[in-house]
Amino acid sequence: MEESGNFLEKQDVINVLQEFQCKIKNLPNYFYRYRSCNKNSLKALNKNRIYLSYAEWVNDPYDCSVRSEELEKLPIVIDDILPTNQVYNDIIKSFRKFPELQADMIQEKKKMVNFQKNEKKQIEIECEKVFDSLKTTKIACFSTKKDSILMWSHYADYHKGFCIEYKNSENSDFFKRIMPVIYSHTFYCWKDYKYFLITKYKDWSCENEWRYWEMEQDTEYVNSPTPTAVYCGAKMSEYNIKQIVKIAKKNSFDVYQIYPAKDRYELDFKEIYKI
């Protein structure tokens, strides 16, 4: 497969959009959020709140980033990577149950069509808008997996933290703002900055990540649905387990203890508290 520098060819972009479409049409039943166990995370759990961090604070230097040397190539390659109107129309049609995402994709289509007509100066102005938008956007990261050994190590304080389970619901405004991360070996040329928030290098695909995002959110926390369960890490202290159970009794969710399987490289779990 030939590439234009680090950019996706037209067929690659079509494939990415179709993968995004497939994930949106097949939403997972549950989302999981890994957390360290500390005063702030326990307080957020107790109040059904989710912490938002700036997109530029993520642990991957390529994630949520747009580098100027790549943006300078956009006028050269943009004509080659634009999907056809039919591709966009098919995807927009499939988003009927998700009006906000459908509206976003309609705007994305308009921007990409207009992008062909822009001169270089206008392109540079639009690129600056992408930079500015990314600086003020906050995100919260989720996974479809609760038993990832790596994620327990990376995001839950080396298995001393916990993992929150949320049940997906079409009636929840919160889950209408969650978008799937798409993994690839090449960079993206999206004109809508939000798509820079959900594209990552393929080595991260084991995380099965989905992201909640807010633009220019003043607060560090947003309200969340009540969890259906919390999984305590294999190395969580007895004191912190008791704190989790205390919150579970108040907020009505189940609690489980994660532990390493004896005969394989996997994590199992057992029930601690059942509502």
C-alpha positions as CSV (number, residue, x, y, z in Angstrom):
1,M,0.0,0.0,0.0
2,E,1.5,3.3,-1.1
3,E,1.4,6.3,1.3
4,S,1.7,10.1,0.8
5,G,4.3,10.8,3.5
6,N,2.7,9.9,6.8
7,F,-0.9,10.4,5.5
8,L,-3.6,8.0,4.8
9,E,-4.6,7.3,1.2
10,K,-8.2,7.8,0.1
11,Q,-9.0,4.1,0.5
12,D,-7.5,4.1,4.0
13,V,-9.7,6.9,5.1
14,I,-12.7,5.2,3.7
15,N,-11.7,2.0,5.7
16,V,-11.3,4.1,8.8
17,L,-14.7,5.8,8.5
18,Q,-16.3,2.4,7.9
19,E,-14.6,0.9,11.0
20,F,-15.8,3.9,13.0
21,Q,-19.3,3.3,11.5
22,C,-19.2,-0.4,12.5
23,K,-18.2,0.4,16.1
24,I,-20.9,3.0,16.5
25,K,-23.6,0.6,15.2
26,N,-22.4,-2.1,17.6
27,L,-22.1,-0.3,20.8
28,P,-20.7,-2.4,23.7
29,N,-23.0,-3.2,26.6
30,Y,-20.5,-2.1,29.2
31,F,-17.8,0.5,29.5
32,Y,-14.9,0.2,32.0
33,R,-12.8,3.0,33.5
34,Y,-9.5,2.2,35.4
35,R,-8.6,4.4,38.3
36,S,-5.9,4.7,41.0
37,C,-7.3,4.5,44.5
38,N,-6.9,7.9,46.2
39,K,-8.9,10.6,48.0
40,N,-10.1,12.2,44.8
41,S,-11.0,9.1,42.9
42,L,-13.0,7.7,45.8
43,K,-14.8,11.0,46.2
44,A,-15.7,11.0,42.5
45,L,-16.9,7.5,42.8
46,N,-19.0,8.4,45.8
47,K,-20.6,11.3,44.0
48,N,-21.0,9.6,40.6
49,R,-18.6,12.0,39.0
50,I,-15.9,11.5,36.3
51,Y,-12.7,13.4,36.1
52,L,-11.8,15.0,32.8
53,S,-8.2,15.7,31.8
54,Y,-6.9,17.9,29.1
55,A,-6.4,16.0,25.8
56,E,-2.8,17.1,25.6
57,W,-2.0,15.4,28.9
58,V,-2.3,11.8,27.6
59,N,0.6,9.4,27.9
60,D,1.2,9.0,24.2
61,P,3.0,11.9,22.4
62,Y,1.2,11.2,19.2
63,D,-2.2,10.9,20.8
64,C,-4.5,14.0,20.5
65,S,-1.7,15.8,18.7
66,V,-1.3,17.6,15.4
67,R,2.2,18.5,14.4
68,S,2.9,21.5,12.2
69,E,5.2,19.7,9.8
70,E,2.4,17.3,9.0
71,L,-0.2,20.1,8.6
72,E,2.0,21.8,6.1
73,K,1.6,18.8,3.8
74,L,-2.2,19.0,3.9
75,P,-2.5,21.2,0.7
76,I,-0.5,18.7,-1.2
77,V,-2.3,15.5,-0.2
78,I,-5.8,16.6,0.6
79,D,-7.3,15.9,-2.8
80,D,-6.1,12.3,-2.7
81,I,-7.6,11.4,0.7
82,L,-11.1,12.8,0.5
83,P,-13.8,10.1,0.6
84,T,-16.6,10.3,-2.0
85,N,-19.9,11.9,-1.1
86,Q,-21.5,8.5,-1.3
87,V,-19.2,7.1,1.4
88,Y,-20.2,10.0,3.7
89,N,-23.9,9.7,2.9
90,D,-23.8,6.0,3.8
91,I,-22.2,6.7,7.1
92,I,-24.5,9.6,7.9
93,K,-27.5,7.4,7.2
94,S,-26.2,4.8,9.6
95,F,-26.0,7.3,12.5
96,R,-29.8,7.9,12.6
97,K,-30.0,6.7,16.3
98,F,-27.1,9.0,17.2
99,P,-28.3,12.5,16.2
100,E,-25.2,14.3,17.7
101,L,-22.7,12.1,15.9
102,Q,-24.8,12.3,12.7
103,A,-24.7,16.1,12.9
104,D,-20.9,16.0,13.5
105,M,-20.4,13.8,10.4
106,I,-22.6,16.1,8.3
107,Q,-20.4,19.0,9.3
108,E,-17.3,16.9,8.6
109,K,-18.5,16.2,5.1
110,K,-19.2,19.9,4.5
111,K,-15.8,20.9,5.8
112,M,-14.0,18.3,3.7
113,V,-15.9,19.4,0.5
114,N,-15.1,23.0,1.2
115,F,-11.6,22.1,2.1
116,Q,-10.9,21.3,-1.6
117,K,-11.9,24.9,-2.5
118,N,-9.8,26.6,0.2
119,E,-6.6,28.3,-0.7
120,K,-3.4,27.7,1.3
121,K,-4.0,30.7,3.6
122,Q,-7.4,29.5,4.6
123,I,-6.0,26.1,5.3
124,E,-3.4,27.5,7.6
125,I,-6.2,29.4,9.5
126,E,-8.2,26.2,9.9
127,C,-5.2,24.3,11.1
128,E,-4.6,26.9,13.8
129,K,-8.2,26.4,14.9
130,V,-7.5,22.7,15.3
131,F,-4.5,23.5,17.5
132,D,-6.6,25.8,19.7
133,S,-9.5,23.4,20.0
134,L,-7.3,20.6,21.1
135,K,-5.8,22.8,23.8
136,T,-9.1,23.5,25.4
137,T,-10.7,20.0,25.1
138,K,-11.0,17.6,28.0
139,I,-11.5,13.8,27.8
140,A,-12.2,10.8,29.9
141,C,-11.0,7.3,28.7
142,F,-12.9,4.0,28.8
143,S,-12.3,0.5,27.7
144,T,-14.5,-2.5,26.8
145,K,-12.2,-4.7,28.9
146,K,-12.1,-5.1,32.6
147,D,-9.5,-7.8,32.8
148,S,-6.5,-6.3,30.9
149,I,-3.3,-7.1,32.8
150,L,-1.6,-4.2,31.1
151,M,-4.3,-1.6,31.8
152,W,-4.5,-2.6,35.4
153,S,-0.8,-1.9,35.6
154,H,-0.8,1.3,33.6
155,Y,-4.0,3.0,34.8
156,A,-4.9,1.4,38.1
157,D,-1.7,2.0,40.1
158,Y,-0.1,-1.4,39.4
159,H,-3.3,-3.4,40.3
160,K,-3.7,-1.4,43.6
161,G,-6.6,0.7,42.1
162,F,-10.0,-0.2,40.8
163,C,-12.1,-0.5,37.6
164,I,-15.6,1.0,37.3
165,E,-18.2,-0.7,35.2
166,Y,-20.9,1.3,33.5
167,K,-23.9,-0.2,31.7
168,N,-24.5,1.4,28.3
169,S,-27.9,3.0,27.8
170,E,-29.4,4.7,24.8
171,N,-31.4,6.9,27.2
172,S,-28.2,8.3,28.8
173,D,-27.0,11.7,27.5
174,F,-23.5,10.8,28.9
175,F,-23.0,7.8,26.5
176,K,-24.1,9.9,23.5
177,R,-20.8,11.7,23.9
178,I,-18.6,8.6,23.8
179,M,-16.8,7.9,20.6
180,P,-14.7,4.8,19.7
181,V,-10.9,5.2,19.2
182,I,-9.7,4.0,15.8
183,Y,-6.2,2.5,15.5
184,S,-4.0,2.8,12.5
185,H,-0.4,2.7,11.3
186,T,-0.6,6.2,9.7
187,F,-1.6,9.7,10.5
188,Y,-5.0,11.3,9.9
189,C,-5.9,14.5,8.0
190,W,-9.3,15.2,9.6
191,K,-10.5,18.8,9.4
192,D,-12.7,18.4,12.4
193,Y,-10.4,18.4,15.5
194,K,-12.6,15.8,17.3
195,Y,-11.3,13.1,15.1
196,F,-7.8,13.8,16.2
197,L,-9.0,12.9,19.7
198,I,-10.0,9.4,18.7
199,T,-7.1,8.2,16.4
200,K,-4.2,6.4,17.8
201,Y,-1.3,4.2,16.7
202,K,-2.2,0.6,16.2
203,D,0.1,-0.7,19.1
204,W,-2.6,0.7,21.5
205,S,-5.4,-1.4,20.0
206,C,-5.3,-3.9,22.9
207,E,-7.0,-1.2,25.0
208,N,-10.2,-1.2,23.0
209,E,-10.6,2.4,24.0
210,W,-13.7,4.7,23.8
211,R,-13.6,8.4,24.8
212,Y,-15.9,10.9,26.3
213,W,-15.0,14.5,25.4
214,E,-16.0,18.0,26.3
215,M,-15.0,21.2,24.6
216,E,-14.0,24.2,26.8
217,Q,-15.3,22.5,29.9
218,D,-14.7,24.7,32.9
219,T,-15.0,22.0,35.6
220,E,-12.7,19.1,36.1
221,Y,-15.6,16.7,36.7
222,V,-18.9,15.8,34.9
223,N,-21.8,13.8,36.2
224,S,-21.8,10.1,35.3
225,P,-24.4,7.3,35.4
226,T,-24.3,5.2,38.5
227,P,-21.9,2.3,38.1
228,T,-23.2,-1.2,37.9
229,A,-20.1,-2.7,39.6
230,V,-16.6,-1.9,40.7
231,Y,-13.7,-4.3,40.5
232,C,-11.0,-4.0,43.1
233,G,-7.4,-4.6,42.0
234,A,-5.5,-7.7,42.9
235,K,-3.1,-5.7,45.1
236,M,-5.7,-3.3,46.6
237,S,-5.4,-2.9,50.4
238,E,-8.0,-4.2,52.7
239,Y,-8.7,-0.7,53.9
240,N,-9.4,0.6,50.4
241,I,-11.6,-2.4,49.6
242,K,-13.7,-1.5,52.7
243,Q,-14.0,2.0,51.4
244,I,-15.2,0.8,48.0
245,V,-17.8,-1.5,49.7
246,K,-19.0,1.4,51.9
247,I,-19.6,3.5,48.7
248,A,-21.3,0.5,47.0
249,K,-23.8,0.2,49.8
250,K,-24.7,3.9,49.5
251,N,-24.9,4.0,45.7
252,S,-26.1,0.4,45.0
253,F,-23.6,-1.3,42.9
254,D,-21.8,-4.7,43.1
255,V,-18.2,-5.1,44.2
256,Y,-15.7,-7.8,42.9
257,Q,-12.1,-8.6,43.7
258,I,-9.7,-9.2,40.8
259,Y,-7.1,-12.0,41.3
260,P,-4.5,-13.7,39.1
261,A,-5.5,-17.1,37.7
262,K,-3.3,-19.9,38.9
263,D,-2.9,-21.8,35.7
264,R,-2.9,-19.1,33.0
265,Y,-1.9,-15.5,32.3
266,E,-5.4,-14.1,32.9
267,L,-7.3,-12.2,35.6
268,D,-10.4,-13.7,37.3
269,F,-12.7,-12.1,39.8
270,K,-14.9,-13.0,42.8
271,E,-17.9,-11.4,44.4
272,I,-17.3,-9.3,47.5
273,Y,-20.6,-7.4,47.8
274,K,-23.9,-7.9,45.9
275,I,-26.8,-5.5,46.0
